[in-house]
Amino acid sequence: MKRRLLLTVPIWLALGGAACSASPGARGQPSYKVSAEQLQQAVARRFPLRYPVGGLLDLKVEAPRLRLLPELNRLGTEMVVEAAGPALGRSYTGTFDLDFALRYEASDQSIRAYQLRVNSLRFSDLPPGPSELLNAYGPALAEQTLHEVVLHQLRPQDLALLDGLGLQPGSITVTPQGLVIGFVAKPLR
């Protein structure tokens, strides 16, 4: 491991710290940055989504508006939800607010949402009975909508040089500008 590290540092320094879109982090650790705009575009491509609920109602979820929550190292989102169907009698529009952590999935080199936390599901003019029904389905809707959703996919060329240096994605930090993915030494086999 020490040998790999001794070889890695001079090569990294010789390359001037620039590898595709990777750059050295605050402590000299190589990192890869993903802007808030890139995240928003990746999520928006997957929406709108529709969920029928047992013939009683249909939920349509519009593209989320992502919020960076650096103080929690999480992302938040607010989504517009339209609910309609026989159980409601007419269409209602509301908002769904939640936040989630991020993890790296090595099998497809993606950054994914996980550890979802539902903050609220609000419909301003919905009667109490249907409101309870929607609140009961809220956590399941959040799970289906965003659990393990891919927020960013790293390309092979983004990782090629760092992989050759024996590094792999490690930490994911939410900053006011987006994400910083830190790289760590691969475990020896």
C-alpha positions, 0 to 999 in steps of 0.5 A: 500500500505504501508503495502504491501511495509513493508511486501515486503521489508523484504521478498525480503531481506530475500531471498537475492535478488535472485529470479530465474533470477531476481536480485536487480537493482542499487537502490535496485529495483528488476529487470530481465535481458535479454542479447543481445544474448537472444534478437538476438536469439528470433528475429532470430527465426521469419525470414526470412519473405517474403512479396508479394507487389501487384504482382509487387515485392516480398520482402524477409527480413533476420534476423535483426542484433540488436543494443543496443542504451542505449543513446536513450533507444531503440533498432536498427536493420539493416536487409538485404532485397532482392527485386525481381519481374516484377516491378524490372526486376531482384533481388536487395539486400539492407539494411533496418535500423530502431530503436524502443522502447520497452514495456511490454505486460501483457497479454502474459508476453512479451517484444515487439517492438513499436514506430518504426522509419525508418532510411533508406532503401538503395539499392546501384544499384537500378534505381530511379523508382524502388527505389521510389517504394521500398521507398514508401513501406519501412515504411509499410514493417517495420510496418509488419516486427517488429511492436509488434514483441515479443523480449522476453517472460518472463516465469511464474517462472520468475515472480512467486516470484515477483508476490507473493510479489505484484510486476509487470514489470514496466520500461524497460531500454536498457543497453550496455549488454541488457535489464533491466526490473524493477519491481514496486508495483502492483496497489491496487484494 
